[in-house]
Amino acid sequence: MSTVRAKFKVASITEHEGGIKTAKLQAVSSGSPENNEFFKWTPSASIELSTMNPVAAEQFVPGKQFYVDFIAAD
């Protein structure tokens, strides 16, 4: 089973009623040789993630970067 790894940066956080927070992440584009390499293969990508879990939500800080691994679920 192969894995596709991407690298994303938190672009923004939006707080909603009921304690829901939405994080918008964008593919990294620069800032390090590693980011340049990721950008070369994934020049455009976005993820939008909403959570009500405060422990999870506090991990998403604008500017923070994450690796995201895509692994088939079958």
C-alpha positions in Angstrom: 0.0 0.0 0.0 1.5 3.3 -1.0 1.2 6.6 0.8 1.1 10.1 -0.6 2.5 12.8 1.7 1.6 16.4 1.4 2.6 19.4 3.6 0.0 22.1 4.5 0.1 25.4 6.4 -2.8 26.7 8.5 -4.0 29.8 6.6 -6.9 30.8 8.9 -9.1 29.8 11.8 -12.8 30.8 12.0 -14.8 30.4 15.2 -18.5 29.6 14.9 -21.5 29.4 17.3 -21.6 26.3 19.5 -17.8 26.0 19.9 -17.1 24.9 16.4 -13.7 26.1 14.9 -12.9 25.7 11.2 -9.2 25.6 10.1 -8.4 26.3 6.5 -5.1 24.9 5.3 -3.2 25.5 2.1 -0.4 23.6 0.5 3.0 25.0 1.4 4.7 27.1 -1.3 8.0 28.4 0.1 10.0 29.0 3.2 12.4 26.1 3.2 14.0 23.7 0.7 11.6 21.0 1.9 8.6 23.3 1.2 10.0 24.1 -2.2 10.1 20.4 -3.0 6.5 19.8 -1.8 5.4 22.8 -3.9 7.1 21.4 -7.0 4.8 18.3 -6.8 1.6 19.9 -5.2 1.4 23.6 -6.3 -2.2 23.9 -5.2 -4.3 22.2 -2.6 -6.6 23.1 0.3 -8.2 21.4 3.3 -11.0 22.7 5.4 -11.5 21.0 8.7 -14.1 21.8 11.4 -14.0 20.5 14.9 -15.8 20.9 18.2 -12.9 19.2 20.1 -11.0 22.0 22.0 -7.9 19.9 22.3 -7.8 19.3 18.5 -8.7 22.9 17.7 -5.8 24.3 19.7 -3.4 22.4 17.4 -4.4 24.5 14.4 -2.6 27.9 14.7 -2.2 30.2 11.7 1.2 29.6 10.2 1.7 26.2 11.7 2.6 23.4 9.2 1.5 19.8 9.1 2.3 16.7 7.1 -0.8 15.0 5.8 -0.6 11.4 4.7 -3.1 10.0 2.3 -3.5 6.2 2.7 -6.2 4.2 1.0 -8.9 3.1 3.4 -9.7 -0.2 1.6 
